[in-house]
Amino acid sequence: DAGVTQSPTHLIKTRGQQVTLRCSPKSGHDTVSWYQQALGQGPQFIFQYYEEEERQRGNFPDRFSGHQFPNYSSELNVNALLLGDSALYLCASRQTGIGSYNSPLHFGNGTRLTVT
Amino acid sequence: AQSVTQPDIHITVSEGASLELRCNYSYGATPYLFWYVQSPGQGLQLLLKYFSGDTLVQGIKGFEAEFKRSQSSFNLRKPSVHWSDAAEYFCAVGLNYGGSQGNLIFGKGTKLSVKP
């Protein structure tokens, strides 16, 4: 049973460029969340997708956008990259619905983004 | 505002010794509480969770945690530490939206080193 998978594992971009990160949720999961983890910090919530719509959003600028596809996979897009966007980007998934209120988040291994 | 505090940035224990990692949270409603572990270059693995009921919860790898509402704490314990437990540990609060899980708020983490 594959867990949460993310691609690519590492990425180097130049300031001002745009980047797309991809995530496939764990089998049976329908809700996908994205977190940013800066070096030496805990993960910070970016947004959550369910039924192909953004349901919750953290305190991140509009440069951060996302998408969820009918197969529940998701993309995170970041425009106009800044040096401060360098971080580990974690995707997490869970099952939502009746009887699954205590379904915890399962995390992928992340994409390490470096902006130069 | 909701927050999670992990007072210890770095802890070193001898192999075989007991361990307690501290976590305090600030949240107005009944919290959902989690401990995750992160090895270098990896994503987050769930150790244990608390949603309701028994305040002492058991997790994987011999870890347990106790929810103390009066102290707003959810400390992680292990009676005998193994060298493989060396990693970074994150405490998190899951926001409670009328019984449904919202996003997680993480502490900054505690790095655990194990001496042989």
Interface residues (C-beta under 8 A of the other chain):
Chain A: V4 S33 Y35 G40 Q41 G42 P43 Q44 F45 Q48 Q56 G58 L90 A92 R94 T96 Y101 N102 S103 P104 L105 H106 F107 G108 N109 G110
Chain B: V4 Y32 F34 Y36 G41 Q42 G43 L44 Q45 L46 K49 F51 F90 A92 G99 S100 Q101 G102 N103 L104 I105 F106 G107 K108 G109
